Amino acid sequence: MPRYSAERKATVLKKLLPPHNQLINEAAKEESISEVALYTWHTKV
């Protein structure tokens, strides 16, 4: 399982917030990160 830096996580999570409002599955596909990882990151914020 790859480890991501705090900066990388923050950058990806910003895509899920306004004004972008990108869906988790779309961001996961675009960033080549698993949806499960993004859900986990999103719930810990």
Distance bins in CASP14 RR format, pairs under 12 A and 6 or more apart:
PFRMAT RR
TARGET T0000
AUTHOR 0000-0000-0000
RMODE 2
METHOD distances of the structure
MODEL  1
1 33 0 0 0 0 0 1 0 0 0 0 0
1 34 0 0 0 0 1 0 0 0 0 0 0
1 36 0 0 0 0 0 1 0 0 0 0 0
1 37 0 0 0 0 1 0 0 0 0 0 0
1 40 0 0 0 0 0 1 0 0 0 0 0
2 8 0 0 0 0 1 0 0 0 0 0 0
2 9 0 0 0 0 0 1 0 0 0 0 0
2 31 0 0 0 0 0 1 0 0 0 0 0
2 32 0 0 0 0 1 0 0 0 0 0 0
2 33 0 0 0 0 1 0 0 0 0 0 0
2 34 0 0 0 0 1 0 0 0 0 0 0
2 37 0 0 0 0 1 0 0 0 0 0 0
3 9 0 0 0 0 0 1 0 0 0 0 0
3 33 0 0 0 0 0 1 0 0 0 0 0
3 37 0 0 0 0 0 1 0 0 0 0 0
4 10 0 0 0 0 1 0 0 0 0 0 0
4 11 0 0 0 0 1 0 0 0 0 0 0
4 12 0 0 0 0 1 0 0 0 0 0 0
4 13 0 0 0 0 0 1 0 0 0 0 0
4 31 0 0 0 0 1 0 0 0 0 0 0
4 32 0 0 0 0 0 1 0 0 0 0 0
4 33 1 0 0 1 0 0 0 0 0 0 0
4 34 0 0 0 0 0 1 0 0 0 0 0
4 37 1 0 0 1 0 0 0 0 0 0 0
4 38 0 0 0 0 0 1 0 0 0 0 0
4 40 0 0 0 0 0 1 0 0 0 0 0
4 41 0 0 0 0 1 0 0 0 0 0 0
5 11 0 0 0 0 1 0 0 0 0 0 0
5 12 0 0 0 0 0 1 0 0 0 0 0
6 12 0 0 0 0 0 1 0 0 0 0 0
6 13 0 0 0 0 0 1 0 0 0 0 0
6 41 0 0 0 0 0 1 0 0 0 0 0
6 44 0 0 0 0 0 1 0 0 0 0 0
6 45 0 0 0 0 0 1 0 0 0 0 0
7 13 0 0 0 0 0 1 0 0 0 0 0
7 14 0 0 0 0 0 1 0 0 0 0 0
8 14 0 0 0 0 0 1 0 0 0 0 0
8 15 0 0 0 0 0 1 0 0 0 0 0
8 31 0 0 0 0 1 0 0 0 0 0 0
8 32 0 0 0 0 0 1 0 0 0 0 0
8 33 0 0 0 0 1 0 0 0 0 0 0
8 37 0 0 0 0 0 1 0 0 0 0 0
8 38 0 0 0 0 0 1 0 0 0 0 0
8 41 0 0 0 0 0 1 0 0 0 0 0
9 15 0 0 0 0 0 1 0 0 0 0 0
9 16 0 0 0 0 0 1 0 0 0 0 0
9 27 0 0 0 0 0 1 0 0 0 0 0
9 31 0 0 0 0 0 1 0 0 0 0 0
9 33 0 0 0 0 1 0 0 0 0 0 0
9 37 0 0 0 0 1 0 0 0 0 0 0
9 38 0 0 0 0 1 0 0 0 0 0 0
9 40 0 0 0 0 0 1 0 0 0 0 0
9 41 1 0 1 0 0 0 0 0 0 0 0
9 42 0 0 0 0 1 0 0 0 0 0 0
9 44 0 0 0 0 1 0 0 0 0 0 0
9 45 0 0 0 0 1 0 0 0 0 0 0
10 16 0 0 0 0 0 1 0 0 0 0 0
10 17 0 0 0 0 0 1 0 0 0 0 0
10 41 0 0 0 0 1 0 0 0 0 0 0
10 42 0 0 0 0 0 1 0 0 0 0 0
10 44 0 0 0 0 0 1 0 0 0 0 0
10 45 0 0 0 0 1 0 0 0 0 0 0
11 17 0 0 0 0 0 1 0 0 0 0 0
11 20 0 0 0 0 0 1 0 0 0 0 0
11 27 0 0 0 0 0 1 0 0 0 0 0
11 30 0 0 0 0 0 1 0 0 0 0 0
11 31 0 0 0 0 1 0 0 0 0 0 0
11 33 0 0 0 0 0 1 0 0 0 0 0
11 41 0 0 0 0 0 1 0 0 0 0 0
12 20 0 0 0 0 0 1 0 0 0 0 0
12 22 0 0 0 0 1 0 0 0 0 0 0
12 24 0 0 0 0 1 0 0 0 0 0 0
12 26 0 0 0 0 0 1 0 0 0 0 0
12 27 1 0 0 1 0 0 0 0 0 0 0
12 28 0 0 0 0 1 0 0 0 0 0 0
12 29 0 0 0 0 0 1 0 0 0 0 0
12 30 0 0 0 0 1 0 0 0 0 0 0
12 31 1 0 1 0 0 0 0 0 0 0 0
12 32 0 0 0 0 0 1 0 0 0 0 0
12 33 1 0 0 1 0 0 0 0 0 0 0
12 34 0 0 0 0 0 1 0 0 0 0 0
12 35 0 0 0 0 0 1 0 0 0 0 0
12 37 0 0 0 0 1 0 0 0 0 0 0
12 38 1 0 0 1 0 0 0 0 0 0 0
12 40 0 0 0 0 0 1 0 0 0 0 0
12 41 1 0 0 1 0 0 0 0 0 0 0
12 42 0 0 0 0 1 0 0 0 0 0 0
12 45 0 0 0 0 0 1 0 0 0 0 0
13 20 0 0 0 0 0 1 0 0 0 0 0
13 22 0 0 0 0 0 1 0 0 0 0 0
13 24 0 0 0 0 1 0 0 0 0 0 0
13 27 0 0 0 0 1 0 0 0 0 0 0
13 28 0 0 0 0 0 1 0 0 0 0 0
13 31 0 0 0 0 0 1 0 0 0 0 0
13 33 0 0 0 0 0 1 0 0 0 0 0
13 37 0 0 0 0 0 1 0 0 0 0 0
13 38 1 0 0 1 0 0 0 0 0 0 0
13 39 0 0 0 0 0 1 0 0 0 0 0
13 40 0 0 0 0 0 1 0 0 0 0 0
13 41 1 0 1 0 0 0 0 0 0 0 0
13 42 1 0 0 1 0 0 0 0 0 0 0
13 43 0 0 0 0 0 1 0 0 0 0 0
13 44 0 0 0 0 1 0 0 0 0 0 0
13 45 1 0 0 1 0 0 0 0 0 0 0
14 20 1 0 0 1 0 0 0 0 0 0 0
14 21 0 0 0 0 0 1 0 0 0 0 0
14 22 0 0 0 0 1 0 0 0 0 0 0
14 27 0 0 0 0 1 0 0 0 0 0 0
14 31 0 0 0 0 0 1 0 0 0 0 0
14 41 0 0 0 0 0 1 0 0 0 0 0
14 42 0 0 0 0 0 1 0 0 0 0 0
14 45 0 0 0 0 0 1 0 0 0 0 0
15 21 0 0 0 0 1 0 0 0 0 0 0
15 22 1 0 1 0 0 0 0 0 0 0 0
15 23 0 0 0 0 1 0 0 0 0 0 0
15 24 0 0 0 0 1 0 0 0 0 0 0
15 26 0 0 0 0 1 0 0 0 0 0 0
15 27 1 0 1 0 0 0 0 0 0 0 0
15 28 0 0 0 0 0 1 0 0 0 0 0
15 29 0 0 0 0 0 1 0 0 0 0 0
15 30 1 0 0 1 0 0 0 0 0 0 0
15 31 0 0 0 0 1 0 0 0 0 0 0
15 33 0 0 0 0 0 1 0 0 0 0 0
15 38 0 0 0 0 1 0 0 0 0 0 0
15 41 0 0 0 0 0 1 0 0 0 0 0
15 42 0 0 0 0 0 1 0 0 0 0 0
16 22 1 0 1 0 0 0 0 0 0 0 0
16 23 1 0 0 1 0 0 0 0 0 0 0
16 24 1 0 0 1 0 0 0 0 0 0 0
16 25 0 0 0 0 0 1 0 0 0 0 0
16 26 0 0 0 0 1 0 0 0 0 0 0
16 27 1 0 0 1 0 0 0 0 0 0 0
16 28 0 0 0 0 0 1 0 0 0 0 0
16 30 0 0 0 0 0 1 0 0 0 0 0
16 31 0 0 0 0 0 1 0 0 0 0 0
16 33 0 0 0 0 0 1 0 0 0 0 0
16 35 0 0 0 0 0 1 0 0 0 0 0
16 38 1 0 0 1 0 0 0 0 0 0 0
16 39 0 0 0 0 0 1 0 0 0 0 0
16 41 0 0 0 0 1 0 0 0 0 0 0
16 42 1 0 0 1 0 0 0 0 0 0 0
16 43 0 0 0 0 0 1 0 0 0 0 0
16 45 0 0 0 0 1 0 0 0 0 0 0
17 24 0 0 0 0 0 1 0 0 0 0 0
17 27 0 0 0 0 0 1 0 0 0 0 0
17 42 0 0 0 0 1 0 0 0 0 0 0
17 45 0 0 0 0 1 0 0 0 0 0 0
20 26 0 0 0 0 1 0 0 0 0 0 0
20 27 0 0 0 0 1 0 0 0 0 0 0
20 30 0 0 0 0 0 1 0 0 0 0 0
21 27 0 0 0 0 0 1 0 0 0 0 0
22 28 0 0 0 0 1 0 0 0 0 0 0
22 29 0 0 0 0 0 1 0 0 0 0 0
22 30 1 0 0 1 0 0 0 0 0 0 0
22 31 0 0 0 0 1 0 0 0 0 0 0
22 38 0 0 0 0 0 1 0 0 0 0 0
22 42 0 0 0 0 0 1 0 0 0 0 0
23 29 0 0 0 0 1 0 0 0 0 0 0
23 30 0 0 0 0 0 1 0 0 0 0 0
23 35 0 0 0 0 1 0 0 0 0 0 0
23 38 0 0 0 0 1 0 0 0 0 0 0
23 39 0 0 0 0 0 1 0 0 0 0 0
23 42 0 0 0 0 0 1 0 0 0 0 0
24 30 0 0 0 0 0 1 0 0 0 0 0
24 31 0 0 0 0 0 1 0 0 0 0 0
24 33 0 0 0 0 1 0 0 0 0 0 0
24 34 0 0 0 0 0 1 0 0 0 0 0
24 35 1 0 1 0 0 0 0 0 0 0 0
24 36 0 0 0 0 1 0 0 0 0 0 0
24 37 0 0 0 0 1 0 0 0 0 0 0
24 38 1 0 1 0 0 0 0 0 0 0 0
24 39 1 0 0 1 0 0 0 0 0 0 0
24 40 0 0 0 0 0 1 0 0 0 0 0
24 41 0 0 0 0 1 0 0 0 0 0 0
24 42 1 0 0 1 0 0 0 0 0 0 0
24 43 0 0 0 0 0 1 0 0 0 0 0
25 31 0 0 0 0 0 1 0 0 0 0 0
25 33 0 0 0 0 0 1 0 0 0 0 0
25 34 0 0 0 0 0 1 0 0 0 0 0
25 35 1 0 1 0 0 0 0 0 0 0 0
25 36 0 0 0 0 0 1 0 0 0 0 0
25 38 0 0 0 0 1 0 0 0 0 0 0
25 39 0 0 0 0 1 0 0 0 0 0 0
25 42 0 0 0 0 0 1 0 0 0 0 0
26 33 0 0 0 0 0 1 0 0 0 0 0
26 35 0 0 0 0 1 0 0 0 0 0 0
26 38 0 0 0 0 0 1 0 0 0 0 0
27 33 1 0 0 1 0 0 0 0 0 0 0
27 34 0 0 0 0 0 1 0 0 0 0 0
27 35 0 0 0 0 1 0 0 0 0 0 0
27 37 0 0 0 0 0 1 0 0 0 0 0
27 38 1 0 0 1 0 0 0 0 0 0 0
27 39 0 0 0 0 0 1 0 0 0 0 0
27 41 0 0 0 0 0 1 0 0 0 0 0
27 42 0 0 0 0 1 0 0 0 0 0 0
28 34 1 0 0 1 0 0 0 0 0 0 0
28 35 1 0 1 0 0 0 0 0 0 0 0
28 36 0 0 0 0 1 0 0 0 0 0 0
28 37 1 0 0 1 0 0 0 0 0 0 0
28 38 1 0 1 0 0 0 0 0 0 0 0
28 39 0 0 0 0 1 0 0 0 0 0 0
28 40 0 0 0 0 0 1 0 0 0 0 0
28 41 0 0 0 0 0 1 0 0 0 0 0
28 42 0 0 0 0 0 1 0 0 0 0 0
29 35 0 0 0 0 1 0 0 0 0 0 0
29 38 0 0 0 0 0 1 0 0 0 0 0
30 38 0 0 0 0 0 1 0 0 0 0 0
31 37 0 0 0 0 1 0 0 0 0 0 0
31 38 0 0 0 0 1 0 0 0 0 0 0
31 41 0 0 0 0 0 1 0 0 0 0 0
32 38 0 0 0 0 0 1 0 0 0 0 0
33 39 0 0 0 0 0 1 0 0 0 0 0
33 40 0 0 0 0 0 1 0 0 0 0 0
33 41 0 0 0 0 1 0 0 0 0 0 0
33 42 0 0 0 0 0 1 0 0 0 0 0
34 40 0 0 0 0 1 0 0 0 0 0 0
34 41 0 0 0 0 0 1 0 0 0 0 0
35 41 0 0 0 0 0 1 0 0 0 0 0
35 42 0 0 0 0 0 1 0 0 0 0 0
36 42 0 0 0 0 0 1 0 0 0 0 0
36 43 0 0 0 0 0 1 0 0 0 0 0
37 43 0 0 0 0 0 1 0 0 0 0 0
37 44 0 0 0 0 0 1 0 0 0 0 0
38 44 0 0 0 0 0 1 0 0 0 0 0
38 45 0 0 0 0 0 1 0 0 0 0 0
39 45 0 0 0 0 0 1 0 0 0 0 0
END
